[in-house]
Amino acid sequence: MKVCPYLHYSFQVLGKKWNGLIVHYLSLQPDGKAHFSDIKRDLEEITPRALSIKLTELIELGLIHKQVTASTPIEISYALTTKGMELTKALAPVQQWAQQFMEEK
């Protein structure tokens, strides 16, 4: 029996540490974007190096985009793409499942 290629792809994206949490974090931002320092502050256990690698990876996957605003100093923020926003919708039932069954270990 073969594994569904779509499910396989989903787990390749979400099975990597921090990817799902970064996407979820960005989805919770009131203005839809966050700075590197905001993400690092709120995802306390991630190292700056790991965050940098993960942001680059998520950009390459087309889930987030990096916005550079020419100001003094230069402002860099990260926001979900349409593809990333659709992923957060797909994660909502998974979150509900965890809320229901997490206590039943």
C-alpha positions as CSV (number, residue, x, y, z in Angstrom):
1,M,0.0,0.0,0.0
2,K,1.3,3.4,-0.9
3,V,1.1,6.5,1.2
4,C,-0.9,9.4,-0.1
5,P,1.5,11.9,-1.7
6,Y,-0.5,14.8,-0.4
7,L,-0.4,13.6,3.2
8,H,3.3,12.8,2.8
9,Y,3.9,16.4,1.6
10,S,1.9,17.8,4.5
11,F,4.0,15.9,7.0
12,Q,7.2,17.0,5.3
13,V,6.2,20.6,5.9
14,L,4.5,20.3,9.3
15,G,6.7,17.5,10.7
16,K,9.7,19.7,10.9
17,K,10.2,21.3,14.3
18,W,8.9,24.9,14.6
19,N,7.3,25.1,11.1
20,G,3.7,24.7,12.3
21,L,4.2,26.9,15.4
22,I,5.7,29.7,13.3
23,V,2.8,29.6,10.8
24,H,0.3,29.5,13.7
25,Y,2.1,32.4,15.5
26,L,1.9,34.6,12.4
27,S,-1.8,33.7,12.0
28,L,-2.5,35.2,15.4
29,Q,-0.9,38.6,14.8
30,P,-3.5,41.4,14.7
31,D,-1.9,43.1,11.7
32,G,-0.9,39.9,10.1
33,K,2.8,40.4,10.4
34,A,5.6,40.0,12.9
35,H,9.3,41.0,13.3
36,F,12.0,38.5,13.9
37,S,12.5,39.7,17.5
38,D,8.7,39.3,18.2
39,I,8.7,35.7,17.0
40,K,11.9,35.0,19.0
41,R,10.5,36.6,22.1
42,D,7.2,34.6,22.0
43,L,8.6,31.3,20.9
44,E,11.0,31.3,23.8
45,E,12.8,28.0,23.2
46,I,13.8,28.6,19.5
47,T,17.3,29.8,19.0
48,P,18.0,32.8,16.7
49,R,19.8,30.6,14.3
50,A,17.0,28.0,14.1
51,L,14.4,30.8,13.6
52,S,16.4,32.3,10.8
53,I,16.7,28.8,9.1
54,K,13.0,28.1,9.6
55,L,11.9,31.5,8.3
56,T,14.0,31.0,5.1
57,E,12.5,27.5,4.7
58,L,9.0,28.7,5.1
59,I,9.7,31.5,2.5
60,E,11.0,28.9,0.1
61,L,7.9,26.8,0.6
62,G,5.7,29.8,-0.2
63,L,4.0,29.9,3.2
64,I,5.3,33.2,4.4
65,H,6.9,36.2,2.8
66,K,9.5,38.7,4.0
67,Q,8.6,42.4,3.8
68,V,11.5,44.9,3.8
69,T,10.4,48.5,4.3
70,A,12.9,51.2,3.3
71,S,12.9,53.3,6.4
72,T,15.5,54.3,8.9
73,P,16.3,51.8,10.3
74,I,15.2,49.3,7.7
75,E,12.1,47.4,8.9
76,I,11.8,43.7,8.2
77,S,8.6,41.7,8.9
78,Y,7.2,38.3,8.1
79,A,3.6,37.6,7.1
80,L,1.6,34.6,5.8
81,T,1.0,34.2,2.1
82,T,-2.4,33.0,0.8
83,K,-0.9,29.5,0.9
84,G,0.1,29.9,4.5
85,M,-3.3,31.3,5.5
86,E,-5.0,28.3,3.9
87,L,-2.7,26.0,5.9
88,T,-3.8,27.7,9.2
89,K,-7.4,26.9,8.2
90,A,-6.4,23.2,7.7
91,L,-4.7,23.2,11.1
92,A,-7.9,24.3,13.0
93,P,-9.5,20.8,13.1
94,V,-6.1,19.4,14.3
95,Q,-6.1,21.9,17.1
96,Q,-9.7,21.0,18.0
97,W,-8.7,17.3,18.0
98,A,-5.8,18.1,20.4
99,Q,-8.0,20.1,22.7
100,Q,-10.4,17.2,22.9
101,F,-7.9,14.4,23.4
102,M,-4.7,15.9,24.9
103,E,-5.9,15.1,28.4
104,E,-6.6,11.4,27.6
105,K,-2.9,10.3,27.5
